[in-house]
Amino acid sequence: MTLWAKSVRIFNSIREHGKSSIRRLAERTGLSKSSVHRQLQAAGHRDRYPESGLWETPEGRDWLIRLVVATLFIFGLKRGVGIDTISEFFGRLHLEAHLGCSPGALRRLTQRLERTIMETSRAWEQEGIEHGELRPIIGAVDETFLQRLMLVFMDLASGYLVLEEVAVDRTYDTWSGFVRARLKTLGAEVSYLVSDRAKALIKLAQTGLDCLSIPDVFHLSHDLAKGYSLAIFSRLRQAQQALTQARERLATAQTSHPGSVQTQLAQDMVENREAEVKRWQDVRSAYRTHLTNLSLILHPWNLLDSVRQTAAEVEHRLRSEVIALETLIATHGLPAKDDTLTKVRKQLAGVSALIDFWWQRVERD
């Protein structure tokens, strides 16, 4: 019998019959007197705070286990919070007397939790394969650099990590080897593959998996934001600073030379600076609207009138937004970045292809 099981048996006896002698507790619980004595002493050491008694109950112990596992899983494994920080967190909750809060103990528990998660994942995966529950995967692939290069393949519909492998390179052959082996194990197909426009990942979809390669809309929008947002916001900030200075000069002129020509010139300058700030605020607003429209257009229906869209119609509307954005940039003298716009234009057909594919799936289903 574990120490916790003995402690619970003694606790339940006291809760049912009230405080008793060690001999009486030993008779009621079936434990030796020495064991009861040790358990009572340990419980006394744990009883440091008003809430300590809660953790002695079966319900409290279950909740405490849930708290520890959830904290290690959410913050330790998923968010990368350090074990030392989690140890301090448990200490501030006054839990050091009820569980092993030291970094070493928590590190061992985290490793055990990680193994358990992997074993459970494999068991569920095998169960799904045996029952034929796997559906075609809508994949997203990318590489990330942590301590080492890691290749990641996720099913977007479920959020399931199909593949997470450390690799020495990110070539097509490396990707293809890992992904093919994984899909063979699962017995699954890939409907389409979302990625940035890395050549190896495009080839993986079109050649290796014989499916559509869909550009990532986030990367497309990010390219535009990275290319022009800094220039627009810099102009707006400069205009706001110039307006602040003009207002300060006007205030000085009104105090020193009220009603003079100098004051009138300062007033005119303020109005000009206000107009310049308004201009760049409008540019910023229009720029944000174009970026928003790029996301809203990419939909099986036109969101304005709920009419069904085709890939060709979506691509045409997306190109119109890019042209409007290019016109906005040129009209206001912002630096043209042809490479960025060219890169975005090349992705519009690929992004739009998803619309026709989606309608094909609907009709087939």
N, C-alpha and C positions, 0 to 999 in steps of 0.2 A: 504494500500500500504506500502511495506517495505521501510526502509530508503534507501536501495541500489536502489530500483526501482525509488524512488524520485530523487536520485542523478543522475541516468542514464538519466532520463527524462530531468533534468536541463542541464546536460552535452550535450545531443544531441541537445537541443535548442540552446545552445551557439555555438556548432559546426556548426549548419545550418545557424544561423542568426547573429552570432557575439555577442560580449558583449552587454548586455542591462541592463536597470534599473531593480531593483527588481520588480517593478510593472509590467513592460513589460514581464519579465520572468514568473511572476505569471499568467498573462493572457494567455501566450502561452502554459504553462504546465498544467494549471488547478489546480495549487496548491495555497495555501494561501501565502500571502506575508511573514508572519512570518516563514512559513515552508521553503520558498525559502531562506530567510535570514539565517536561521540556517544551511541549506545545504551548502550555499556558504561559511559560516564561517568554517564549518567542512572540506570542500574541501581545504580551505586555510591552515588549520592546517596540512592536509595530504601532501600538496605540499612542501615537505622538500628537495627533491633531484631531479636531472635532469630527472630521469626516473619515477617520481611519477605520472605524467600525464597519463602514459600508463595504470596504474591500474584503472583509472577512466573510461576507455572505456569498452564497453561490451566485446570486444575481450580480452582485458587485464584482466578483472575480471574473465572470464572463464579460462584463462590460469593460473591465480593465484590460483583459486580453484583446478585446476588439479595439480599444483605444491604442494599444501598443502596436498591433499589427497594422492598423490603418495609418498611423503616423509614420511607421517605417516604410510602408508601401507608397503612400502618396508623396511624402516629403523626402524620404531617403532614396527610394528606387526611382520614382518618376520625376522628381524635381531636383535631385542631386544635392539636397541639403546635407551638410556634413554630420557625421555621427557625434562629434563633440557638441555641436549645437543641439541635436536632438536629446543628448544626455542632459544638457543643461535645462532643456525644456521640461523633461520629466522630473528633474530635481526641483524645479520651481513649482511643480504641481504636487510636491510632497509625496512622491511615489517611491523614493529611494528605499524605504523600509519594506515595500511590498513587491518589488521586482528588481532585477539586476539593471541598474541604470548606468553603470560604468560604460565608457566607450567600448571597452573590450567585449563586455557581455552583449551590448547592443550590436556590435559588429558581427559577432558569431550568430546572433539571432537573425540579422539581416541576410547573412549568407544562407542560413537554413531556409528562410522565407523565400529567397530567390530560387533555391533548388526546388522547393515545394511548388512554386508558381510554374516553373518550367515543366515539372512532372505532371502537374494538373493540365497544363496547356497541351502537352503531348497526348495525354489520355483523352481529353475532350476532342482533340483533332482526330485521333484514331476512331473514336466513337462516331464522329461526323462522317468520316470516310466510309465506315462499315454500313452506316444507315443511308448512304447516298444523299446527304444533306448539303453537299458543296454545290454552290452556284458559280456561274462564270464570274471571274474576278474583274472588278474595275480598279486597275492598278495605278499606283503612283510610285515613281522611283526617283531616288536622289541619293547623293552621297553626303556624309557629314564627317567632320573632323573633330573627334574627341581626343583621347590620347593617341589614337591611331585612326586611319581611314576606315570608315564603316559604310557598307552598302546597305541601303534600306529599301524594302519593297512592301508597300502597304495596300490593303484592300480598302478603297475609299468608302464603300458602302457600309462596311462594318467597323472600320478602324483597326482591323486585325493586322498585326505585323506578320506578313507571310515570310519575309526574309530579313535577317539582320546579321550580316557577316562582316567580320574584319577582313580587310584585303590589303594587298601591297600596291595595287593599282586599280584604276577604274576604266579599263579598256572594255571593248565589246566582248572579247573572249572571256574575260573575268565575269562580267555581268551574265553573259549567256550561260556559262557553266553553272553558276550558282542558281539562277532562276529556273533553268530547265530541270535541274535535279530536284528542286523544291516542288515544281509543278507536277513532275512525274510522281513524287511521293503523295501529293494531295489528289492527283487525278483530276485536276482542275484546268479550265481554259481561261484565257484573258480576253475580255471584250475589247478593251482599249487601254492604252497606257499614257498617263499624264506625266509630263516631265518638263524640265527646262530644256533648252534646245541643244544640249550636249549631243554631239554626233553619235557617240556610242549608244546613248539612250534612244535616239531616233532609230538607229539600226536595230537595236534590240527589239523594238516594237514591230517595225516593218519587215525585217528579215528574220529575226530570231523567233518571234511569236506570231508573225503574220496577222497583225492587228493594226488598228489606227494608232498613230502617234499624235496625241493631243497636246498642244502647248499649254503651259500652266498660266492661267489668267493672272495670277498674282505676279508672276515674273514679268508679264507683259505690262501690267499697270505700274509695276515698280520701275521698269526701264524708263517709262515716261516721267514718272515722279522724280526719279534720280536725275533725269536729263534736264528738267526745267523748273522744278519747284524751288531750288535754291536761288536761281536767277530772279524769279518772280518775287519771292519773299524778300530778297535783298533789296530790290527796287522799292518795295513797299516800306521796308524799314528805313531806307534812306529818305523817302518822302516824308515819313512821319517825323524823323529827326529834324528835317529841314523845316517842317511846319512848327515844331516846338521852338526852334530858334527864331523863326519869324514872329511868333507870338510874343516871345520875350523881348524882341526889338520893338514891337509895337507898344508893349506895356511901358518900356523905357521912354519911347517917344511921347506917348500920351502924358507921362508924368513930367517930362522936361519941356516939351514944346507942344502943348495941346492946341489943336486946330491948325497947325503949321503944315507946310508942304511936306516936310519930312514925315510927319505923322500920317498924311494921306498916302505917301509912297509905301510906308510900312504896312498900312491897311491893305493896299493893293497886293503887296507881297504875300500877306497872310491868305488872301483870297486865292491867289495863284497856287500857293502851297496846299491849300485845302482841296482845290480842284485836282492837283496832282495825286494827293492821297486817295481821293475818291476814284480816280482813274485806275490806280493800281489795286485798290480793293475790288473794283469791278473785274479787272483782269484775273485776280486770284479766284473770285467767285466763278467766272466763266471757265477757268482752267479746271477747277474742282468739279464743275458740272460735266465737262467733257469726260473726265476720268470716271465719274459715276456712271455716265451713260454707257461707257464701254462695258461695264459689268451688267447693267440692266438690259442692254440689247441682247446679250447672249442668253436667250431663253426660248423654249419651244413656242411660246406665244408672245405676240407683241403686247407688252404690259399696258399700253395706252388703250387698246381696243379689244384685247383678248382674241385677236385673230391669229390663226396658226401661221408660223413662219417656216421658211425653208432655209437651208444653209446658204444658198445664193443670196437670199434677201438679207440675212443676218450679216453676211460678209460685206454686202453693199452698204448697209447702215454703219457698220464698224469703220469702213473706209471713209465714209462721209464725216464721221466724228474725228478721225485722224486728220483729214483735210482741214476741217474747221479749226482743229487745234493748231495745225501748221499755220493757218491764216492768222490766228490770234497771235502767235509768236512773231510772225513777220510784221504784222501791223504795228506792234508796240516795240519794235526794235530789239527784241531779245535775240541772243546769239543762236543762230541756227545750228542744230546738231543733226546733220543728215544721217550719220551712222545710226543714231538712236531711232529715228523715224523709219529708216530702211529696215532695221531689225524688227520693228513692230509690224510693219506692213507684211513682212514675210510670214508672220505668224497668224495673220488674220484668217487665211483660208483654212489652216489647220484647226484653229479654234472653232470656226463656224461649222466644220464638218461634223462636229458632235451633235448638231441639231438634227440633221438627216438621220444619223445613226440612232438617235433617241427615238425618232418617229418610227423607224424600222423595227426597233425593239417593241414599241407599243403595238404596232400592227401584228407582229408575230405573236406576241403574248395574247 
